[in-house]
Amino acid sequence: MSNLRVYWMFGIVMIILVLVTFLYPGSAIFGGASSSFYLFMKLFAALGSGAFIVFLVIELANLTKRGKELELKNKELLKRLKEETVGAKHISLMVKRSPDEVYSHTSRTLLRLVKNFFFAGDVAFYLIDSERKLLLLEFFEVDTNVNPPEKIKYEGTLFNSVVTEASGKVFPINDIDEEELNGFNLRYKSGCLMLVPVKFDEGQAVGLLVLLSPEEGAWGDSDVQIAEKFSELFSTIIWQIDAIDKLSSVINFYQELNKLQADTPIGIEELEFFKKASGIISRFFDFDKMTVAIYNDEKNEMQIRFVEGIESDATVGDRFELEGGLWEKLTAGGGTLLIEDYDSSDIGYRFQPDDVGISPFRSCLGAALRAGRKLLGGILLESTRKGRYSESDRFAFEIFGRCVGSAYNRLLAYNDLKSLSMIDGLTSIYNRRAFEERLSEEINRAKRYGSIFTLLVIDIDKFKRINDTYGHLMGDFVLKKLAMIIKGSVRNIDTVARYGGEEFAVVLVNANKENALISAERIRSNVEEFLFEKGNVRLHIRVSIGLSEFPADAESGRALIQNADMAMYESKRRGGNVITVFQGNNQ
């Protein structure tokens, strides 16, 4: 097309020369009609005009041929597009396509149009990674098996001026030093290279169109302007797909929050709950450390209950004061915190005094966990990069915090109800149901690790006489005090429960019969020595105790209880206030 402009300029010169030679001022300007110079000019004008007409006819023929080729290729593309876009079947297919598939399909189609329109040999579309100064190959159309490089380091190359200036350029291949292309293969010894940036509205280049032609002077400035129009189409595609992708991400985010609210089992363990929440955060937010801390209103302090990422500075179980630090700002006011740079912030500390300067983290995003106005705790995301989080992140994370806080509050309420259902209302120790669950757990643990434990069954001697003589209020008082004595006579890891009526059960973890006998004797003697005093009533009581060992005496919970119960009744037959060890079938 550039050659055609040259021909037109030559033609204009020839027309002026013909007018001057034959019309005005004619032969007078050349020394008369008979002068040799005038005859030479007539011959030159005639030959030049003839040559121009011949060149023009040839170029027009070439343009006609290229136009027909382009028309055929465009018809093929339009036919394919029509086949793909007509009919309900395609509509259902497009609905199922992901944004990536739509982006790929549309970009490849547009790239083929660019290649055909400019009669280019090779066409490639690169995305720009401005942070790493890289061109990343997205799509290409070539006439040979030689593919463009997937990555090009553009800093210090020919591409750099186009990327930084965000304006298209044409380069003659003969004038290009291969080192300026950093691995990009021109393939042709002569011809043209056209580079056209793909820009967003703010003028920043986000992509690059690369066109190669074996024809010298194939493209000029006007072609760059046309190519920039094509680049605007690429820009629109990128913007639309990016918008769709962001919208899809937002939809997925809220769907995940809805799942967390609706699908989380009400009896889920706290650790599993925080793992589910962490999984959602990991998909939609970047962080180097995530910390979940729960608030203790009695001590006005926070305790870390879950950590994902770097744990070198603070980890699960650590406690820290709420006042004066980052977490006070996080839990106050609107319940969110965004710090772009720790160095320029006024936070006193993160978890302990003076830890801001020595930690690797430089920015954070946090949200409080609340149930109405009640503070439950908070979630903190930290990054080693400054300015990692934006206001849009803050808004999304605030909603996340509200959803997690609501779900966590339900978990706490369930655990409170579960605790109430597992606790005996009179004695404040485990009830029979809780005891059976703990016994089952201990059996499973013992089987898994090959350990042992011993069960004690304790019954108050002549308890009916106490109720009949002093009334049920005194009987209840005795049961409460007895529960306290038993619990104070064993270790914290042991389980104490009211099994029924005046009967109690104790699971002594990792204890054989010999060790259990020592604990049982401590319980018996402590009860015997204790003075039960209420009002004007003062009395001493006695207990009968039976014990059996797992797995030596039984391999199931039911059998273990039966054996310990048999041993306890043997103690009663012996007069009470004694301990009996289960001795097998000879009991």
C-alpha positions in Angstrom: 0.0 0.0 0.0 2.9 2.3 0.6 4.2 1.6 -3.0 0.9 2.9 -4.3 1.4 6.2 -2.6 4.9 6.4 -4.3 3.3 5.8 -7.7 0.7 8.5 -7.2 3.4 11.0 -6.3 5.4 10.0 -9.4 2.2 10.4 -11.4 1.5 13.9 -10.2 5.0 14.9 -11.1 4.6 13.5 -14.6 1.3 15.2 -15.1 2.8 18.6 -14.2 5.7 17.9 -16.6 3.3 17.0 -19.4 1.3 20.2 -18.8 4.5 22.3 -18.8 5.9 20.7 -21.9 2.8 20.5 -24.1 0.4 23.2 -22.9 1.8 26.1 -21.0 4.3 27.6 -21.3 5.1 24.9 -23.8 8.2 25.0 -26.1 9.1 28.6 -25.2 10.5 27.6 -21.8 12.8 25.0 -23.5 14.3 27.2 -26.2 11.7 26.8 -29.0 10.0 23.9 -30.7 13.1 22.9 -32.7 15.5 22.8 -29.8 17.1 19.5 -28.9 16.3 20.0 -25.2 12.6 20.5 -26.0 12.6 17.3 -28.1 14.3 15.4 -25.2 11.7 16.7 -22.8 8.8 15.6 -25.1 10.4 12.1 -25.3 11.0 12.0 -21.5 7.4 13.1 -20.8 6.0 10.6 -23.2 8.1 7.7 -21.8 7.5 8.7 -18.2 3.8 8.9 -18.7 3.7 5.5 -20.4 5.8 3.9 -17.6 3.5 5.4 -15.0 0.5 4.0 -16.7 2.1 0.6 -16.9 3.2 0.7 -13.2 -0.3 1.9 -12.2 -2.0 -0.9 -14.1 0.3 -3.5 -12.5 -0.2 -2.2 -9.0 -4.0 -2.0 -9.5 -4.0 -5.6 -10.7 -2.0 -6.6 -7.6 -4.4 -4.8 -5.4 -7.4 -6.4 -7.1 -5.8 -9.8 -6.6 -5.1 -9.1 -3.0 -8.6 -7.7 -2.5 -10.1 -10.9 -3.9 -7.8 -13.0 -1.6 -8.8 -10.9 1.4 -12.5 -11.1 0.4 -12.2 -14.9 0.2 -10.5 -15.2 3.6 -13.0 -12.8 5.1 -15.9 -14.9 3.7 -14.4 -18.0 5.2 -14.1 -16.3 8.6 -17.6 -14.9 8.4 -18.9 -18.3 7.4 -17.2 -19.9 10.3 -18.4 -17.2 12.7 -22.0 -17.6 11.3 -21.8 -21.4 11.8 -20.7 -20.9 15.3 -23.1 -18.1 16.2 -26.4 -19.3 14.6 -28.8 -21.6 16.4 -29.9 -22.4 19.9 -27.3 -25.1 20.2 -24.5 -22.5 20.0 -26.2 -20.3 22.5 -26.2 -23.1 25.0 -22.6 -23.8 24.2 -21.6 -20.2 24.8 -23.4 -20.1 28.1 -21.2 -23.0 29.2 -18.0 -21.3 28.1 -15.7 -19.9 30.7 -14.4 -16.3 30.4 -11.0 -17.8 29.4 -12.6 -19.8 26.5 -14.5 -16.7 25.3 -11.3 -14.6 25.5 -9.3 -17.2 23.6 -11.9 -17.7 20.9 -12.4 -14.0 20.3 -8.8 -13.1 20.4 -7.7 -15.8 17.9 -10.5 -14.7 15.5 -9.4 -11.1 15.7 -5.8 -12.0 15.2 -6.6 -13.9 12.0 -8.4 -10.8 10.7 -5.4 -8.7 11.5 -3.1 -11.1 9.6 -5.3 -11.2 6.6 -6.0 -7.4 6.5 -2.3 -6.5 6.5 -1.1 -9.5 4.4 1.3 -10.2 7.2 3.4 -13.4 7.3 3.5 -13.6 11.1 1.2 -12.1 13.8 1.5 -12.4 17.5 -0.2 -11.0 20.5 1.7 -10.5 23.8 0.5 -9.4 27.2 2.8 -7.1 29.2 4.1 -8.0 32.7 5.3 -4.5 33.8 6.7 -5.7 37.1 9.0 -8.3 35.6 9.5 -6.4 32.3 8.3 -9.3 30.3 6.2 -9.9 27.1 4.1 -13.0 27.6 2.9 -14.8 24.4 -0.9 -15.2 24.3 -1.8 -16.1 20.7 -0.1 -16.2 17.3 -0.7 -16.9 13.6 2.3 -17.9 11.5 2.9 -19.3 8.0 5.6 -21.7 9.1 6.4 -24.1 11.9 8.6 -21.5 13.7 6.6 -20.1 16.7 7.3 -16.8 18.4 9.1 -17.0 21.8 6.8 -17.4 24.8 8.6 -14.8 26.9 10.6 -11.8 25.9 12.5 -9.6 28.3 11.7 -6.2 26.7 13.8 -3.9 28.9 16.6 -2.5 26.7 15.1 -3.8 23.5 13.3 -2.5 20.5 10.0 -3.4 22.2 10.8 -1.1 25.1 10.2 2.2 23.3 6.8 1.0 22.0 5.8 -0.2 25.5 6.9 2.8 27.4 5.7 5.4 24.8 2.5 3.4 24.2 2.6 4.3 20.5 2.9 2.1 17.4 5.9 2.0 15.1 7.1 0.4 11.9 10.8 -0.8 11.6 12.5 -1.9 8.4 14.1 -5.3 9.0 17.4 -4.3 7.4 17.8 -1.5 10.0 17.2 -3.8 13.0 20.0 -5.3 15.1 19.0 -8.8 16.2 20.3 -8.1 19.8 17.6 -5.4 20.1 15.0 -8.2 19.8 16.3 -10.3 22.6 15.5 -13.7 21.0 12.6 -12.7 18.8 13.2 -14.4 15.3 12.5 -12.1 12.4 12.6 -15.0 9.9 13.0 -12.6 7.0 16.2 -11.1 5.7 14.2 -8.1 4.5 10.7 -6.7 5.1 8.9 -4.8 7.9 8.2 -5.2 11.6 5.2 -3.4 13.0 4.8 -3.1 16.8 1.4 -1.7 18.1 0.6 -1.4 21.8 -2.7 -2.5 23.2 -3.8 0.2 25.7 -6.5 0.8 28.3 -8.2 4.2 28.7 -5.5 5.6 30.9 -3.0 5.1 28.1 -1.0 2.3 29.8 0.1 -0.5 27.5 -1.2 -3.9 28.6 -0.4 -5.8 25.5 1.5 -5.7 22.2 0.6 -6.6 18.6 3.6 -7.9 16.6 3.3 -8.1 12.8 6.0 -9.3 10.3 6.0 -8.9 6.5 8.6 -10.1 4.0 7.8 -7.1 1.8 9.9 -4.0 2.1 7.9 -0.8 2.6 4.7 -2.9 3.2 3.4 -0.6 5.9 3.6 3.1 6.7 2.2 5.5 9.2 -1.4 5.2 8.0 -1.2 1.4 8.5 0.0 1.9 12.1 -3.2 4.1 12.6 -5.3 1.3 11.2 -3.5 -1.3 13.4 -4.1 0.8 16.4 -7.9 0.6 15.7 -7.5 -3.2 15.8 -5.5 -2.9 19.1 -8.5 -1.0 20.5 -10.6 -4.1 19.8 -8.0 -6.2 21.7 -8.2 -3.7 24.5 -12.0 -4.0 24.7 -11.7 -7.8 24.7 -9.2 -7.7 27.6 -11.3 -5.2 29.6 -14.5 -7.2 29.1 -13.0 -10.5 30.0 -11.3 -8.9 33.0 -14.6 -7.5 34.1 -16.3 -10.8 33.6 -13.5 -12.6 35.5 -13.8 -10.1 38.4 -17.5 -10.4 38.4 -17.3 -14.2 38.4 -14.8 -13.9 41.3 -17.1 -11.8 43.3 -20.0 -14.2 42.6 -17.9 -17.1 43.6 -16.8 -15.3 46.8 -20.4 -14.7 47.9 -21.3 -18.3 47.0 -18.5 -19.6 49.2 -19.7 -17.4 52.0 -23.2 -18.7 51.6 -21.9 -22.2 51.7 -19.9 -21.4 54.9 -23.2 -20.1 56.4 -25.5 -22.8 55.2 -23.5 -26.0 54.7 -21.2 -25.9 57.8 -22.3 -28.7 60.1 -23.6 -27.3 63.4 -21.4 -29.6 65.4 -18.2 -29.0 63.5 -15.0 -28.8 65.5 -13.5 -25.3 65.9 -10.3 -26.2 64.1 -12.2 -27.7 61.1 -14.3 -24.5 61.0 -11.3 -22.3 60.8 -9.8 -24.5 58.2 -12.9 -24.1 56.0 -12.7 -20.3 56.5 -9.0 -20.3 55.6 -9.7 -22.2 52.4 -12.1 -19.5 51.3 -9.6 -16.7 52.1 -6.8 -18.5 50.3 -8.8 -18.6 47.1 -9.7 -14.9 47.1 -7.0 -13.0 49.0 -3.2 -13.1 49.0 -1.4 -13.3 52.3 1.8 -14.5 53.9 0.2 -15.0 57.3 -3.4 -15.4 58.5 -4.1 -15.3 62.2 -7.4 -16.0 63.9 -7.6 -14.8 67.5 -10.5 -15.2 70.0 -11.3 -12.6 72.6 -11.5 -13.4 76.4 -13.7 -10.7 77.9 -12.8 -11.6 81.5 -9.1 -11.0 81.0 -9.5 -8.5 78.1 -7.0 -10.4 76.1 -6.8 -12.4 72.8 -5.7 -16.0 72.2 -4.5 -17.2 68.9 -6.6 -20.3 67.8 -5.5 -20.7 64.2 -2.6 -19.7 62.0 -1.9 -20.2 58.3 1.5 -19.2 56.9 4.5 -17.9 58.7 4.4 -18.9 62.4 7.9 -17.8 63.6 6.6 -14.7 65.6 3.2 -15.8 66.9 1.4 -19.1 66.8 -1.5 -21.1 68.1 -2.0 -20.9 71.9 -0.2 -17.5 72.3 -2.0 -14.9 74.3 -1.6 -11.1 74.0 -3.2 -8.0 75.4 -5.9 -6.2 73.4 -5.2 -2.6 74.5 -2.6 -0.5 72.7 -1.9 -2.7 69.8 -3.0 -3.5 66.3 -5.8 -5.7 67.4 -7.4 -2.9 69.4 -7.7 -0.9 66.2 -9.0 -4.0 64.3 -11.8 -4.7 66.8 -12.8 -1.1 67.4 -15.1 1.1 65.4 -16.3 -0.4 62.1 -14.6 -3.6 62.8 -12.1 -3.5 59.9 -8.5 -2.5 59.6 -6.4 -1.7 56.5 -2.7 -0.7 56.9 -0.8 -0.2 53.7 2.6 0.3 55.4 3.5 -0.6 59.0 6.4 1.8 59.0 4.2 4.9 58.5 1.4 3.6 60.8 0.8 4.4 64.5 0.2 0.9 65.7 2.0 0.1 69.0 2.6 -3.6 68.3 1.1 -6.7 66.5 1.3 -9.4 69.2 4.0 -8.2 71.6 5.8 -4.9 72.2 8.2 -3.6 69.6 7.5 -6.5 67.1 6.5 -4.3 64.2 10.0 -3.3 63.2 11.5 -6.8 63.5 8.7 -8.7 61.7 8.9 -9.3 57.9 5.3 -8.1 57.4 4.7 -4.7 56.0 0.9 -4.4 55.4 -2.3 -6.0 56.7 -6.0 -6.4 56.3 -8.2 -7.4 59.3 -11.8 -7.9 60.3 -13.5 -8.3 63.6 -15.6 -11.3 64.4 -18.8 -10.2 66.1 -22.2 -11.5 67.2 -24.3 -8.4 67.1 -22.4 -6.0 69.4 -20.5 -8.8 71.2 -16.9 -9.1 70.2 -15.8 -12.7 69.5 -12.4 -12.2 68.1 -10.8 -11.2 64.8 -9.0 -12.4 61.6 -5.8 -10.7 60.4 -4.1 -11.1 57.0 -0.5 -9.9 56.7 1.7 -9.5 53.7 5.5 -8.9 53.4 4.7 -6.4 50.6 3.7 -2.8 51.2 0.3 -1.7 49.8 -0.8 -5.2 49.3 -4.5 -4.6 50.1 -7.0 -2.0 48.7 -10.3 -0.5 49.8 -12.2 -3.0 47.7 -10.4 -5.8 49.6 -11.4 -4.1 52.8 -15.1 -4.0 51.8 -15.1 -7.7 50.8 -13.2 -8.7 53.9 -15.6 -6.9 56.2 -18.4 -8.9 54.7 -16.3 -12.1 55.2 -15.7 -11.2 58.8 -19.4 -10.7 59.4 -20.3 -14.1 57.9 -17.5 -15.9 59.8 -18.5 -14.2 63.0 -22.1 -15.2 62.6 -21.2 -18.8 61.8 -18.7 -19.0 64.7 -21.3 -17.6 67.1 -23.6 -20.5 66.1 -20.8 -22.9 66.7 -20.2 -21.4 70.2 -23.9 -21.5 71.0 -24.0 -25.2 69.9 -21.0 -26.0 72.1 -22.6 -24.3 75.0 -25.8 -26.3 74.5 -23.8 -29.4 74.0 -21.9 -28.8 77.3 -25.1 -28.2 79.1 -26.5 -31.5 77.7 -23.3 -33.3 78.8 -23.2 -31.9 82.3 -25.1 -33.2 85.2 -27.3 -30.3 86.5 -26.9 -31.1 90.2 -23.2 -32.0 90.5 -21.7 -30.0 87.6 -19.7 -33.0 86.4 -20.3 -35.1 83.3 -23.6 -37.0 83.1 -24.1 -40.6 81.9 -24.3 -39.7 78.2 -21.1 -37.7 78.3 -19.4 -40.5 80.3 -20.3 -43.1 77.6 -19.0 -40.8 74.9 -15.7 -40.2 76.7 -15.4 -44.0 77.5 -15.9 -44.8 73.8 -13.2 -42.2 72.8 -10.8 -43.6 75.4 -11.3 -47.2 74.1 -10.6 -46.1 70.6 -7.5 -44.2 71.7 -6.2 -47.2 73.7 -6.7 -49.5 70.7 -5.0 -47.1 68.4 -1.9 -46.5 70.6 -1.9 -49.8 72.5 -2.4 -48.0 75.9 -4.5 -49.0 78.9 -6.9 -47.4 81.4 -8.9 -48.4 84.4 -12.6 -47.7 85.2 -13.8 -47.0 88.8 -17.5 -47.4 89.7 -18.3 -45.7 93.0 -21.6 -46.0 95.0 -22.6 -44.3 98.3 -23.2 -46.8 101.1 -26.7 -46.6 102.6 -27.7 -43.4 100.7 -31.4 -44.2 100.9 -31.2 -43.9 104.7 -29.8 -40.3 104.3 -32.7 -39.3 102.0 -35.3 -40.9 104.3 -33.8 -39.5 107.5 -32.6 -36.0 106.5 -34.6 -35.4 103.3 -33.7 -35.0 99.6 -32.2 -31.6 100.0 -29.5 -33.1 102.3 -29.2 -36.0 99.8 -28.5 -33.5 97.0 -26.0 -31.7 99.2 -24.1 -35.0 99.8 -24.1 -35.7 96.0 -22.7 -32.3 95.2 -19.9 -32.5 97.8 -19.1 -36.1 96.9 -18.6 -35.0 93.2 -16.2 -32.3 94.3 -14.2 -34.8 96.5 -13.9 -37.4 93.7 -12.9 -34.7 91.2 -10.3 -33.3 93.6 -8.8 -36.8 94.2 -7.9 -37.6 90.6 -5.9 -35.9 87.8 -7.2 -33.3 85.4 -6.9 -35.7 82.5 -9.2 -38.3 84.2 -12.9 -38.3 83.6 -15.4 -38.0 86.5 -19.1 -38.5 85.8 -22.4 -39.1 87.7 -23.5 -42.4 86.2 -26.9 -42.5 87.9 -28.6 -41.8 91.2 -25.8 -42.1 93.9 -23.4 -43.9 91.5 -20.3 -42.3 90.1 -17.8 -43.4 87.4 -14.1 -42.4 86.9 -11.9 -43.2 83.9 -8.2 -43.2 85.0 -6.2 -42.7 81.8 -3.0 -44.7 81.3 -3.5 -46.4 84.7 -3.3 -50.2 85.4 -5.0 -51.8 88.4 -2.1 -51.2 90.7 -2.1 -47.5 90.0 -5.8 -47.3 90.0 -6.0 -48.9 93.4 -3.9 -46.1 94.8 -6.3 -43.5 93.3 -9.4 -45.4 94.5 -8.0 -45.6 98.1 -7.4 -41.8 98.0 -11.0 -41.3 97.0 -12.3 -43.7 99.7 -10.3 -42.2 102.5 -11.0 -38.6 101.5 -14.8 -39.3 101.5 -14.6 -41.1 104.9 -12.7 -38.2 106.5 -14.9 -35.5 105.1 -17.6 -34.0 107.4 -20.8 -33.3 105.5 -22.4 -30.4 107.3 -25.6 -28.6 106.3 -27.6 -26.6 108.8 -27.9 -28.7 112.0 -27.1 -31.9 110.2 -23.5 -33.2 110.4 -22.6 -36.7 109.2 -19.9 -38.9 107.6 -20.6 -41.2 104.7 -18.8 -44.2 103.2 -18.5 -45.4 99.6 -18.0 -48.8 97.9 -15.6 -48.9 94.9 -15.1 -51.5 92.1 -12.5 -51.3 89.4 -11.8 -53.1 86.1 -9.0 -52.6 83.6 -9.1 -52.2 79.8 -8.2 -54.3 77.9 -7.2 -56.9 80.5 -10.7 -57.3 81.9 -12.9 -56.4 78.9 -12.6 -55.2 75.3 -15.8 -53.3 75.1 -17.3 -50.4 77.1 -20.4 -52.3 78.1 -18.4 -55.3 79.4 -16.0 -53.0 81.2 -18.8 -51.2 83.0 -20.5 -54.5 84.0 -17.2 -55.9 85.4 -16.5 -52.7 87.4 -20.1 -52.7 88.6 -19.8 -56.4 89.7 -16.7 -55.5 91.7 -18.5 -52.6 93.3 -21.4 -54.8 94.4 -18.8 -57.2 95.8 -17.5 -54.3 98.0 -21.1 -53.8 99.2 -21.5 -57.5 100.1 -18.3 -57.2 102.1 -19.9 -54.5 104.2 -19.0 -51.3 102.2 -16.3 -48.7 102.5 -13.9 -51.0 100.7 -12.4 -51.4 97.2 -12.7 -54.5 95.1 -10.6 -55.3 92.0 -12.4 -57.3 89.3 -10.9 -60.8 89.2 -12.5 -62.3 86.1 -15.2 -65.0 86.1 -14.3 -66.0 89.6 -15.6 -62.6 91.0 
